[in-house]
Amino acid sequence: MKRIAVFASGSGSNFQSIVDENQVAYEVVLLVCDQPKAKVIERGNKADIPTCVFQPKSYVKKEVFEKEIIQQLFAYQVDFIVLAGYMRLIGPTILSAYEGKIVNIHPSLLPAFPGKDAIGQALDKNVKVTGVTVHFVDEGMDTGPIIAQEPIYVHQEDSRVTLQQKIHEIEHHLYPKVIQDLCLSSEKESV
């Protein structure tokens, strides 16, 4: 069973779906959060998952807090990092320590609408199809190799709220499945 750390900054609905999944191939052993008042911390506490909370602005530079995070990741023997609404770019310190072992979920069909507010970008462009992408993390913003995508139709009556609800429904079943598959395939490779 692979040990994963989930990085999150907000409410934690994707974190919750990852924790709630029937975990055959992975176990969530650590939550990393950069927002001390984020609701995801409450979710982590309810699930008895240790939490590493930090405030980036209290550090001189990114490398310093990333080194502290790596110490936690190593202490919990983390195999994979899963970003679930983590609103920061992963820096070279963590990228080099976990190369090829960091995944992210994004609310668009990448490469369309990378970065913040992908749902708003899709609505502004009046697209008919958007979706969800799970990808490996590299040094860019939402530029890593794509692992899985699932499309969703955007209807004329869709608002930001309704489209976000549809995207969350996809995320909550797609992300745990992809994580499960990655952990299982990683397990086969190490045998």
Secondary structure, DSSP 8 states (H G I E B T S, - for coil): -EEEEEEE-SS-HHHHHHHHS--SSEEEEEEEES-TT-HHHHHHHHTT--EEE--GGGSSSHHHHHHHHHHHHHHTT--EEEESS--S---HHHHHHTTT-EEEEESS-TTSS-SS-HHHHHHHTT-SEEEEEEEE--SSSS-S-EEEEEEEE--TT--HHHHHHHHHHHHHHHHHHHHHHHHHHHHHHH-
